[in-house]
């Protein structure tokens, strides 16, 4: 598939975060892009203003019968009318990962994989390449706060791609530089066991192009099996790694730190977003810039302006009275890092966490882990499980997490109940977290807090 020669593309699930990046890519190539999604969102509205035609009814009369390529999300139900029409009429149909595979084969590709940290790290890499004038084509799984986008282009034939482990799609990519941030068990509905998932990440490292580099977090499980043609490790501050942070100091809700490599050192790096885990993500991103030979002073200047990613330790409100953070965290390890970082940054404030579990299967598999992580908060509010692509499972509810918590300061509320709680509760540090539709509550919560 020669992606640059395609001039008419149809997307089934165009509003997905990864799908929309590809839609923007084809649109900027000059192709006619249209598609279907289930519901209208701020992102689909934005795509429409960019010239992408979108409809929200599964209807054969509305699809593009002249499409040269049909791209579909793996989450699409198999009884989808439009999907089956294209399938039965033998149109070229590809998953998003197939298109990204072609892009990695035709460009100098930097891919970032891992069960957490990949969205922030890939966005940091792409941001630094753009701001240092190196340039890249960025395909991201989150919205960059700096640019309000999950895709941007460049004349430089370099691609930065968030490599998603869901549906094993990242195994189709052929990177020149592959970053690996974490291999904690997740998506067990796809992989079955933690061992099977680890095997997939090992395979990811084997797909690196000849002469390429694997940049892997130091100390990961199965470390000895995670090897590329050339392998470098990075760490927050463990000097046993090839690249690591030093002299990390908290400052004004962010951090100042140095980064040491094998034969280089960058001092006085300034990250203006919260979360010690984000310092580690920044170290990985900085390491990529040094592999590319980018001037260190240009990197230092650029990092200072990095504003983060929507829903990744995002400061929704931050003043003397209230700090309100929203985050996509939907795995126990992510929740633990989020709560720990917030409590470190804002010591003395009472940390209230509102968490919406994502998927029945993930809740079932990690109920103990979620309970343990949430116990770190001073108070916890649980919403009902967001089912996403799943049907309910008997006995699997948010109560499954609540019953395992040692911290007795927890309750289960509806969305409406949460908003009522926000109106009356004394709050000075609030976190909303989850990968479902809890993000739709962010603006209402912000308005209530701002008017208190």
VEXDREN-502544 format. One line per 2 residues: number of its first residue (from 1); their letters; for each residue z, y, x of C-alpha. Coordinates in steps of 0.1 Angstrom, whole numbers, plus 5000, padded with zeros to 4 digits. Example, Ala and Ser with C-alpha at 12.3 -4.5 7.8 and 13.67 -1.06 7.14 Angstrom:
1 = as = 5078:4955:5123  5071:4989:5137 .
This chain:
1 = xx = 5000:5000:5000  4989:5033:5015 .
3 = xx = 5013:5057:4997  4995:5089:5008 .
5 = xx = 4963:5078:4992  4978:5073:4957 .
7 = xx = 4971:5102:4933  4985:5089:4900 .
9 = xx = 5020:5073:4896  5041:5062:4867 .
11 = xx = 5079:5057:4870  5100:5035:4847 .
13 = xx = 5135:5049:4852  5123:5082:4868 .
15 = xx = 5157:5098:4864  5176:5075:4887 .
17 = xx = 5188:5092:4919  5167:5071:4942 .
19 = xx = 5137:5070:4919  5136:5107:4914 .
21 = xx = 5134:5112:4952  5103:5091:4953 .
23 = xx = 5088:5109:4923  5093:5142:4941 .
25 = xx = 5076:5127:4972  5045:5117:4953 .
27 = xx = 5045:5151:4934  5046:5170:4967 .
29 = xx = 5017:5148:4980  4997:5162:4951 .
31 = xx = 4997:5132:4929  5001:5133:4891 .
33 = xx = 5035:5119:4884  5049:5110:4850 .
35 = xx = 5075:5086:4837  5101:5072:4813 .
37 = xx = 5139:5074:4813  5165:5064:4787 .
39 = xx = 5182:5098:4784  5176:5134:4794 .
41 = xx = 5199:5146:4822  5201:5178:4844 .
43 = xx = 5181:5159:4870  5152:5149:4846 .
45 = xx = 5152:5185:4833  5148:5197:4869 .
47 = xx = 5120:5171:4875  5102:5185:4845 .
49 = xx = 5102:5220:4858  5086:5206:4890 .
51 = xx = 5056:5193:4870  5067:5157:4864 .
53 = xx = 5060:5147:4827  5090:5127:4813 .
55 = xx = 5096:5111:4779  5127:5093:4766 .
57 = xx = 5112:5068:4741  5101:5033:4752 .
59 = xx = 5066:5037:4737  5032:5024:4748 .
61 = xx = 5015:5055:4734  5034:5077:4758 .
63 = xx = 5028:5059:4791  5000:5067:4816 .
65 = xx = 4972:5041:4812  4954:5056:4842 .
67 = xx = 4983:5051:4867  4972:5036:4900 .
69 = xx = 5008:5026:4908  5038:5018:4885 .
71 = xx = 5073:5021:4901  5102:5005:4882 .
73 = xx = 5139:5004:4887  5155:4969:4891 .
75 = xx = 5180:4979:4864  5153:4980:4837 .
77 = xx = 5158:4954:4810  5132:4926:4810 .
79 = xx = 5124:4933:4773  5114:4968:4781 .
81 = xx = 5081:4975:4761  5064:4998:4786 .
83 = xx = 5074:4975:4816  5059:4945:4798 .
85 = xx = 5027:4963:4788  5020:4972:4824 .
87 = xx = 5029:4937:4835  5007:4920:4810 .
89 = xx = 4978:4943:4818  4981:4935:4855 .
91 = xx = 4988:4970:4869  5001:4973:4905 .
93 = xx = 5039:4973:4899  5064:4978:4926 .
95 = xx = 5102:4983:4929  5114:5015:4946 .
97 = xx = 5122:4994:4977  5086:4983:4980 .
99 = xx = 5074:5019:4982  5102:5028:5007 .
101 = xx = 5091:4997:5027  5056:5012:5030 .
103 = xx = 5071:5045:5040  5092:5030:5068 .
105 = xx = 5061:5012:5081  5041:5043:5083 .
107 = xx = 5067:5068:5096  5094:5070:5122 .
109 = xx = 5122:5058:5100  5160:5064:5101 .
111 = xx = 5178:5043:5075  5215:5044:5066 .
113 = xx = 5231:5014:5050  5267:5004:5042 .
115 = xx = 5289:4997:5012  5303:5032:5015 .
117 = xx = 5295:5063:5035  5257:5059:5034 .
119 = xx = 5249:5088:5010  5270:5113:5029 .
121 = xx = 5258:5101:5063  5221:5100:5054 .
123 = xx = 5224:5135:5038  5241:5148:5070 .
125 = xx = 5213:5133:5092  5186:5148:5070 .
127 = xx = 5204:5182:5068  5208:5184:5106 .
129 = xx = 5172:5175:5113  5161:5201:5088 .
131 = xx = 5184:5229:5100  5177:5222:5137 .
133 = xx = 5139:5225:5130  5133:5189:5140 .
135 = xx = 5122:5182:5104  5122:5150:5083 .
137 = xx = 5112:5136:5049  5145:5128:5032 .
139 = xx = 5150:5102:5005  5186:5104:4995 .
141 = xx = 5210:5088:4970  5228:5120:4962 .
143 = xx = 5222:5157:4956  5226:5179:4987 .
145 = xx = 5248:5209:4978  5229:5230:5004 .
147 = xx = 5195:5225:4988  5203:5212:4953 .
149 = xx = 5179:5183:4959  5178:5146:4969 .
151 = xx = 5143:5149:4986  5126:5172:5009 .
153 = xx = 5095:5170:5030  5083:5180:5065 .
155 = xx = 5052:5179:5086  5072:5158:5111 .
157 = xx = 5064:5121:5104  5101:5112:5104 .
159 = xx = 5118:5097:5073  5155:5096:5066 .
161 = xx = 5162:5070:5039  5194:5059:5022 .
163 = xx = 5192:5021:5024  5207:5006:4992 .
165 = xx = 5222:4971:4993  5220:4967:4955 .
167 = xx = 5194:4940:4946  5189:4934:4984 .
169 = xx = 5164:4962:4984  5174:4975:5018 .
171 = xx = 5161:4942:5034  5125:4954:5029 .
173 = xx = 5129:4984:5052  5117:4985:5088 .
175 = xx = 5137:5012:5106  5134:5027:5141 .
177 = xx = 5170:5038:5139  5193:5018:5116 .
179 = xx = 5228:5031:5108  5254:5008:5094 .
181 = xx = 5287:5023:5081  5305:4995:5063 .
183 = xx = 5301:4959:5051  5331:4956:5027 .
185 = xx = 5324:4932:4998  5307:4948:4968 .
187 = xx = 5279:4939:4943  5293:4904:4940 .
189 = xx = 5273:4902:4908  5242:4901:4930 .
191 = xx = 5255:4883:4961  5280:4859:4947 .
193 = xx = 5303:4859:4978  5314:4882:5005 .
195 = xx = 5298:4859:5031  5264:4861:5014 .
197 = xx = 5267:4899:5014  5276:4900:5051 .
199 = xx = 5246:4878:5058  5224:4904:5041 .
201 = xx = 5237:4931:5064  5231:4909:5094 .
203 = xx = 5195:4905:5083  5192:4943:5079 .
205 = xx = 5200:4947:5116  5173:4921:5124 .
207 = xx = 5146:4942:5106  5148:4970:5132 .
209 = xx = 5114:4977:5148  5109:4966:5184 .
211 = xx = 5125:4992:5207  5146:5005:5179 .
213 = xx = 5184:5012:5178  5212:5000:5157 .
215 = xx = 5241:5025:5153  5270:5005:5138 .
217 = xx = 5306:5015:5131  5329:5001:5157 .
219 = xx = 5352:4973:5145  5333:4960:5115 .
221 = xx = 5338:4924:5104  5312:4901:5120 .
223 = xx = 5306:4928:5147  5292:4902:5171 .
225 = xx = 5265:4893:5147  5254:4929:5140 .
227 = xx = 5229:4935:5168  5196:4954:5171 .
229 = xx = 5171:4956:5199  5196:4982:5213 .
231 = xx = 5231:4985:5198  5255:5014:5199 .
233 = xx = 5288:5017:5182  5306:5048:5168 .
235 = xx = 5341:5054:5157  5363:5082:5143 .
237 = xx = 5384:5083:5175  5385:5048:5192 .
239 = xx = 5372:5053:5227  5363:5017:5229 .
241 = xx = 5332:5027:5209  5301:5041:5226 .
243 = xx = 5303:5073:5206  5336:5086:5192 .
245 = xx = 5355:5117:5180  5382:5135:5200 .
247 = xx = 5407:5164:5194  5403:5163:5156 .
249 = xx = 5422:5192:5140  5425:5200:5102 .
251 = xx = 5415:5235:5094  5411:5253:5061 .
253 = xx = 5403:5221:5041  5379:5209:5069 .
255 = xx = 5380:5198:5105  5372:5209:5140 .
257 = xx = 5365:5181:5166  5346:5170:5197 .
259 = xx = 5322:5141:5199  5318:5120:5231 .
261 = xx = 5288:5098:5239  5280:5076:5269 .
263 = xx = 5266:5105:5289  5270:5135:5267 .
265 = xx = 5297:5155:5249  5296:5181:5221 .
267 = xx = 5327:5203:5217  5339:5224:5188 .
269 = xx = 5320:5207:5160  5331:5222:5127 .
271 = xx = 5329:5203:5094  5337:5224:5063 .
273 = xx = 5342:5195:5038  5373:5174:5032 .
275 = xx = 5380:5138:5041  5387:5122:5075 .
277 = xx = 5361:5096:5065  5336:5124:5064 .
279 = xx = 5344:5133:5101  5335:5097:5109 .
281 = xx = 5302:5100:5089  5295:5133:5108 .
283 = xx = 5300:5115:5141  5273:5089:5131 .
285 = xx = 5250:5117:5120  5255:5136:5152 .
287 = xx = 5249:5104:5172  5215:5101:5155 .
289 = xx = 5205:5137:5165  5213:5128:5202 .
291 = xx = 5192:5097:5200  5164:5120:5189 .
293 = xx = 5170:5144:5218  5180:5174:5197 .
295 = xx = 5198:5202:5214  5235:5199:5210 .
297 = xx = 5242:5236:5205  5216:5236:5176 .
299 = xx = 5235:5206:5161  5269:5224:5164 .
301 = xx = 5256:5255:5147  5239:5235:5119 .
303 = xx = 5269:5214:5111  5291:5244:5103 .
305 = xx = 5269:5252:5073  5269:5217:5058 .
307 = xx = 5282:5220:5022  5283:5183:5013 .
309 = xx = 5269:5162:4985  5275:5164:4949 .
311 = xx = 5304:5141:4939  5313:5133:4975 .
313 = xx = 5347:5149:4980  5333:5179:4961 .
315 = xx = 5356:5208:4957  5350:5218:4920 .
317 = xx = 5379:5243:4921  5399:5254:4951 .
319 = xx = 5424:5282:4950  5462:5289:4955 .
321 = xx = 5470:5274:4921  5447:5243:4918 .
323 = xx = 5426:5221:4940  5402:5200:4919 .
325 = xx = 5381:5174:4937  5354:5152:4922 .
327 = xx = 5342:5121:4939  5318:5091:4933 .
329 = xx = 5344:5066:4947  5340:5033:4928 .
331 = xx = 5353:5008:4954  5389:5002:4964 .
333 = xx = 5382:5013:5001  5365:5045:4989 .
335 = xx = 5394:5053:4966  5419:5048:4993 .
337 = xx = 5400:5070:5018  5396:5097:4991 .
339 = xx = 5433:5098:4980  5446:5095:5016 .
341 = xx = 5424:5124:5028  5433:5146:4998 .
343 = xx = 5470:5141:5003  5467:5148:5040 .
345 = xx = 5447:5180:5035  5469:5193:5007 .
347 = xx = 5504:5182:5016  5532:5192:4992 .
349 = xx = 5509:5191:4961  5513:5164:4935 .
351 = xx = 5482:5142:4935  5469:5132:4901 .
353 = xx = 5439:5108:4901  5418:5101:4870 .
355 = xx = 5397:5070:4877  5369:5055:4856 .
357 = xx = 5362:5019:4867  5325:5010:4871 .
359 = xx = 5313:4976:4860  5333:4948:4844 .
361 = xx = 5324:4925:4873  5336:4949:4900 .
363 = xx = 5368:4955:4880  5374:4918:4878 .
365 = xx = 5366:4911:4914  5387:4940:4929 .
367 = xx = 5415:4947:4903  5442:4941:4930 .
369 = xx = 5424:4964:4954  5420:4992:4929 .
371 = xx = 5457:4989:4919  5468:4991:4956 .
373 = xx = 5446:5021:4963  5456:5040:4932 .
375 = xx = 5493:5034:4940  5489:5060:4967 .
377 = xx = 5485:5087:4941  5515:5104:4925 .
379 = xx = 5501:5099:4890  5471:5079:4877 .
381 = xx = 5450:5082:4846  5426:5053:4839 .
383 = xx = 5396:5057:4816  5379:5027:4800 .
385 = xx = 5354:5007:4821  5319:5021:4823 .
387 = xx = 5297:4991:4817  5264:5003:4832 .
389 = xx = 5241:4973:4831  5267:4948:4820 .
391 = xx = 5280:4933:4788  5318:4932:4782 .
393 = xx = 5337:4903:4798  5367:4888:4779 .
395 = xx = 5400:4900:4792  5385:4925:4817 .
397 = xx = 5396:4961:4808  5412:4990:4826 .
399 = xx = 5446:4975:4817  5438:4947:4842 .
401 = xx = 5442:4974:4869  5472:4991:4853 .
403 = xx = 5491:4958:4851  5488:4953:4888 .
405 = xx = 5500:4988:4898  5534:4992:4915 .
407 = xx = 5534:5029:4906  5547:5032:4871 .
409 = xx = 5533:5068:4866  5500:5056:4851 .
411 = xx = 5484:5057:4817  5451:5047:4800 .
413 = xx = 5434:5075:4781  5402:5081:4763 .
415 = xx = 5379:5109:4775  5391:5132:4747 .
417 = xx = 5427:5123:4756  5421:5132:4792 .
419 = xx = 5409:5167:4783  5439:5172:4760 .
421 = xx = 5461:5161:4789  5445:5186:4813 .
423 = xx = 5452:5214:4789  5490:5208:4790 .
425 = xx = 5498:5191:4823  5511:5210:4853 .
427 = xx = 5485:5203:4879  5480:5216:4914 .
429 = xx = 5459:5187:4930  5435:5168:4906 .
431 = xx = 5409:5142:4915  5383:5127:4892 .
433 = xx = 5366:5096:4906  5341:5069:4895 .
435 = xx = 5304:5061:4894  5300:5060:4856 .
437 = xx = 5297:5090:4833  5330:5106:4843 .
439 = xx = 5309:5133:4859  5301:5147:4824 .
441 = xx = 5338:5157:4822  5337:5177:4853 .
443 = xx = 5325:5210:4838  5349:5208:4807 .
445 = xx = 5378:5200:4831  5368:5229:4854 .
447 = xx = 5367:5253:4824  5401:5242:4811 .
449 = xx = 5417:5246:4846  5400:5279:4853 .
451 = xx = 5413:5294:4820  5448:5281:4822 .
